[in-house]
Amino acid sequence: MEFQRQQSIYLQIADYICEEILRHIWKAHDKIPSVRDLAILVEVNPNTVVRTYNYLEEKGIIYKERGLGYFVALDGYDKAINFKKELFLNEYLPVIFKNLDLLNLTFNDLQNLYQQYRNKSMGDKYEK
């Protein structure tokens, strides 16, 4: 996993976990990787993963079963969407708006580019 400087690593890992939930890789009550396994996977200190898991547990996205590990909460999908929306609206969208202004792009330009992206991603989805 490549981390970006603009955001804390534990939040980037939380974003990754939410993406896995939103992509239905991990569903309600599915066990997610152990702290050690995820730390190895994303190449960080296990304490960073513990911080991520505690954060997601506070948000109600995952829960802990003592002695068994962490699992996706029953409403983890909905809470993951809310988490990602909040992150997008507060962190990414202001940067997008700034760049639209700097590059003199309109919402029509953006809409056309988005449609091209959707067409390509749908084509990729059916080719697999």
N, C-alpha and C positions, 0 to 999 in steps of 0.2 A: 504494500500500500504506500502510495506517495502522499506525503503530508504537505500541506500548504502553510506558510508562515502566518497568514492572516487570522487563523483560528486555532484554538487550543486543540491539541492532539486528541484528548479524550472526547471532545465534541465531534471531531471528524470520525472517530471510531463509532460514536453513537449514530452519526449520520449513516455510516456504512451498515450498521445493524438494522436501522430503520428501513434502508433500501432493501435489504434482504427480506424483511417482513413484507414490505409493499410489493415486492416481486413474487411473493408467495413461496419463497424458498423455505422460510420458517413460518409456520402457521400457529394458531392459538394452541397453547400447551405443548408445542414442540420444544425439546431441549435445545438450547443454543450451546456453542462451544464453551468449554471450561475456561476459566481465567487463563490458565497456563496455555491451553491450546490456541486461544485467540491471540495471546501475547506473542506466541511463536509465529502465528499466521501473519500478523500485521507488523511484526518485528519491533515491539515496544516492551518496556518493562511491565511485568504483571501488575504492578501498583497502578499503572495508567489504566489498565483494563478494569481493575477493581473500581477505580473512580468512575469509569464509564458505566459499569453495571449499576453502581449505586445511584448514579444520576438517572439512568433509565428506569430503575426501580422506583425512584421518587416520582417520576413522570407517569408511572403506572403502565409502562410499555412491557416490562418484564417483571417476573417475580422469582424469588428464591425459595427452593425447597431444601431445607437443611439436610446436608449430607448427600443430596442428589444433584444440585447445581441450579442453574438458571433456566427459566422457561419463558416463552412468549405468553403474555397475559391474554385472557379471553378476549378483551377489547383492545389488545395490543395493536392490531391493524389500524383501527380508528385513531388511537392515540399517536401512532407513528405518523399518520397523515397530518394530524394537528401539529406535531413536532416539526415535521418537514415544512409545512406551510408557514409556521411561525419563523423558522430559520430563513426560508426563502424571502418572505415579506420584509423581514428586519435586516437581513445581512446581504442577500444577493440582489434583490430588486433595486435598492438605491444605487448600487454599482451599475446595474443595467441602465437605469434612467440616466445616470451621469454619462455613460458611454454613448447612449443614444443622442444626447445633446451634443457631446463633443464631436461625434461623427456625423452630425446632421442627418440622422436617420429618423424616419417617421414610424408611426405605429403600423401604417400600411406596409412599409418595408419589412418591419418585424413580422407582421402577419404572413406575408409571402414567404419569408425565410422559415417561419415555423411550419407552414404548410409543406414546404419542400422537405423539411426534417421529418415530419409525420409520414409523408409518402415514402421516404426512404426507409424509415424505421419499420413501417408496416411491410414493405417489400422484404426487408431483412428478416422479419419475423416469419414470413411465409416460406422463405428460402431454406430455413433450417430444418 
